[in-house]
């Protein structure tokens, strides 16, 4: 695990620091209304509520907001493992696949439970000194617990060059 994980976790769990963090680094997520409902080393749950700002003309959540929430659910787990890490690690999404199963309205929770796999993949990148890839899954559920969408995000991790 990243030695700075708990420092990053304190930022994410503090509502004021979290708002400042996403406004500074993920401003579109701030304006779309994304929030962290749960965050630990294994799981991240991102909460978003359909509003006038993030809806489409069909009175459901705009697909790009759903994709943003899915990315954040996996990305926060990944970022927590590269945060202030030595050696520095770059992270990048290489591919995203989405299945939209049901209309997204109301409150939607996006859950990624790939924290341990992310830790292992980053450790492998450090040990091998080369890029590694991992496919993470984010599942979106409505207030009734029904799956409304599933996302597969392919992440690439690489030790940054010292130039």
Phi, psi and omega per residue, in radians:
X1 nan 2.591 3.100
X2 -1.101 2.254 3.115
X3 -1.049 -0.405 -3.137
X4 -1.638 0.154 -3.093
X5 -0.998 -0.849 -3.052
X6 -1.172 -0.536 3.054
X7 -1.124 -0.792 3.110
X8 -1.138 -0.697 -3.140
X9 -1.058 -0.669 3.106
X10 -1.108 -0.648 3.100
X11 -1.120 -0.808 -3.076
X12 -1.180 -0.650 -3.088
X13 -1.399 -0.263 3.103
X14 -1.561 2.016 -3.045
X15 -0.987 -0.673 -3.126
X16 -1.254 -0.813 3.123
X17 -1.128 -0.638 3.111
X18 -1.110 -0.809 3.126
X19 -1.038 -0.745 3.104
X20 -1.108 -0.746 3.137
X21 -1.035 -0.880 -3.092
X22 -1.286 -0.538 3.071
X23 -1.105 -0.687 -3.124
X24 -1.315 -0.738 -2.990
X25 -1.868 -0.456 -3.076
X26 -2.389 1.055 -2.987
X27 -1.048 -0.584 3.109
X28 -1.111 -0.646 3.096
X29 -1.154 -0.634 3.100
X30 -1.067 -0.877 -3.083
X31 -1.229 -0.493 3.123
X32 -1.379 -0.220 3.075
X33 1.580 0.406 3.122
X34 -1.309 2.411 3.107
X35 -2.409 2.710 3.068
X36 -1.596 2.142 3.087
X37 -1.613 -0.639 3.137
X38 -2.545 2.453 3.118
X39 -2.672 2.108 2.971
X40 -2.529 -2.976 -3.045
X41 -1.225 -0.269 -3.108
X42 -1.882 -0.528 -2.946
X43 -2.416 2.503 2.996
X44 -2.338 2.290 3.097
X45 -2.095 2.114 3.125
X46 -1.836 2.323 -3.108
X47 -1.910 2.348 3.029
X48 -2.496 2.428 3.139
X49 -1.961 2.333 3.093
X50 -1.096 2.309 3.122
X51 -2.451 3.072 3.126
X52 -1.076 -0.476 -3.076
X53 -1.361 -0.542 -3.044
X54 -1.997 0.329 -3.132
X55 -1.727 2.791 3.075
X56 -1.756 3.098 -3.127
X57 -1.157 -0.148 -3.106
X58 -1.738 0.270 3.080
X59 1.084 0.642 3.004
X60 -2.365 3.044 -3.103
X61 -1.209 2.368 3.112
X62 -1.077 2.367 -3.052
X63 -1.032 -0.564 -3.135
X64 -1.171 -0.560 3.077
X65 -1.196 -0.702 3.080
X66 -1.085 -0.767 3.122
X67 -1.100 -0.684 3.116
X68 -1.099 -0.759 3.136
X69 -1.153 -0.704 3.102
X70 -1.103 -0.785 3.110
X71 -1.061 -0.739 -3.122
X72 -1.140 -0.670 -3.114
X73 -1.083 -0.671 3.080
X74 -1.455 -0.701 -3.051
X75 -1.141 -0.599 3.100
X76 -1.157 -0.662 3.067
X77 -1.103 -0.730 3.125
X78 -1.198 -0.811 -3.096
X79 -1.099 -0.592 3.122
X80 -1.119 -0.420 3.140
X81 -1.611 -0.222 3.077
X82 -1.879 -0.179 -3.096
X83 -1.031 2.091 3.111
X84 0.929 0.424 -3.099
X85 -1.363 2.518 3.018
X86 -2.135 2.101 0.017
X87 -1.255 2.739 -3.139
X88 -1.188 2.468 -3.112
X89 -2.098 2.353 3.020
X90 -1.680 2.595 3.112
X91 -2.334 2.493 -3.060
X92 -2.708 2.444 3.009
X93 -1.443 2.249 3.115
X94 -1.767 -0.460 -3.064
X95 -2.752 2.586 3.048
X96 -2.451 2.346 3.052
X97 -2.135 2.443 -3.113
X98 -2.355 2.478 3.004
X99 -2.154 2.067 3.128
X100 -1.728 1.957 -2.953
X101 -1.711 -0.642 -3.061
X102 -2.543 2.702 3.106
X103 -1.018 2.286 -3.130
X104 -1.678 1.892 3.065
X105 -2.490 2.808 -3.061
X106 1.366 -2.520 3.124
X107 -1.678 2.266 3.135
X108 -2.105 2.336 3.103
X109 -1.931 2.204 3.138
X110 -1.848 2.077 -3.042
X111 -2.051 2.250 2.989
X112 -2.119 2.256 -3.118
X113 -2.056 0.552 -3.049
X114 -1.794 0.394 -3.091
X115 -1.006 -0.769 3.140
X116 -1.158 -0.705 3.113
X117 -1.122 -0.655 3.098
X118 -1.121 -0.784 3.112
X119 -1.014 -0.808 -3.131
X120 -1.103 -0.753 -3.114
X121 -1.132 -0.719 3.119
X122 -1.181 -0.712 3.098
X123 -1.079 -0.676 3.090
X124 -1.108 -0.731 3.111
X125 -1.066 -0.704 3.132
X126 -1.176 -0.803 -3.101
X127 -1.141 -0.722 -3.094
X128 -1.478 -0.390 -3.104
X129 1.253 0.390 3.131
X130 -2.419 2.883 -3.120
X131 -1.142 2.539 3.059
X132 -2.267 2.750 -3.120
X133 -2.214 2.668 3.103
X134 -2.609 2.374 3.036
X135 -1.680 2.102 3.117
X136 -1.886 2.590 -3.138
X137 -1.976 2.347 3.014
X138 -2.132 2.200 -3.129
X139 -1.930 2.245 -3.139
X140 -1.780 2.226 3.138
X141 -2.208 2.522 3.089
X142 -1.481 -3.057 -3.088
X143 -1.118 -0.413 3.108
X144 -1.509 -0.024 -3.131
X145 1.499 0.084 3.136
X146 -1.399 2.432 3.103
X147 -1.240 2.205 3.100
X148 -1.855 -0.402 3.117
X149 -2.833 2.714 3.033
X150 -2.334 2.405 -3.112
X151 -2.193 2.409 2.992
X152 -2.037 2.084 -3.109
X153 -2.030 2.162 3.094
X154 -1.617 2.010 -3.127
X155 -1.783 2.519 3.049
X156 -2.048 2.338 3.108
X157 -2.171 2.382 -3.105
X158 -2.608 2.467 3.040
X159 -1.217 2.251 -3.130
X160 -1.225 2.486 3.115
X161 -1.250 2.690 -3.057
X162 -1.605 0.532 -3.114
X163 -1.548 nan nan
